[in-house]
Amino acid sequence: MRFEHRDVETDGCIVDRVWRTCSDSASTMTSAARTSCQLILTRTRGELLASVRGPETTATTAPIPPDAEFLGIRFALGAVVQPHPAASIVDGYATLPVTDSGRIIIGGEDWEAPTYENAEHFVRRLRDAGLLVPSDLWKEGHPGGDRSRRTRQRRYRVITGLSEAAVTQIDRANAAATMLRDGLDWRTVVATLGYFDQAHLAHALRRYVGHTAGGLRAGEVAAMSFLYKTSSQPGS
């Protein structure tokens, strides 16, 4: 599978990446842990399936049907598709109904399915309709005091479905995978990202990425690289 993707500079607090790919034959793919939700559209032999996938706390193996086309819109950390908050679909997904004419039902309204070319326009329309809510994390402060910190942590989990520590660990593992894929050795990755040692790094890669450092450096999973988060996000 070959992926095409682009980062989205506008509406940065709502969506940060749009991607697409297609499959030739039935197979499986390792899906790395991620901290934000995605809208996934799958077309197989003329049938359209749509879902909002939640954050994933570990790497998983996903089945890939043959002759399928995929479109993904990855939302910014904390952005919410109504009525499916991230906390309700952690390690899961919500299926979106599709009409006989191929329109997606979101929030009780039917919408023309987006394409790779007009995904940003689709996102803006959902936002204007109040069905795609920007992340509030960009507005979050860092108040002092134990009670304020606990309150902030609870709010963070409500918005993202994850703890700040989990977001940091997942983002760090994805960054490590990207660095290894780009040819850096494990010592550089450990020193740069603050892992204790090679064993600590290896454990994080197994849990969150599902691949070894050697496999990543050898380019065996280059098709997954578009999923890795490399930009700064709240909590990273």
Protein Blocks (a to p, Z undefined) as FASTA:
>chain_A
ZZdddddfbhklmbgcdcddddfbdcdddddddfbdcdddddeehiacdddddddfbdcd
ddddehiacddddddehiacdfbdfklmgoiacdddddfkopaceehiacddddfklmmm
mmmmmmmnopaccdfklmpccdehjklmmmmmmmmmmmnopafklmmmmmmmmmmmmmmm
nopafklmmmmnopablmlmmmmmmmmnopafklmmnopmmmmmmmpcfbdcehZZ
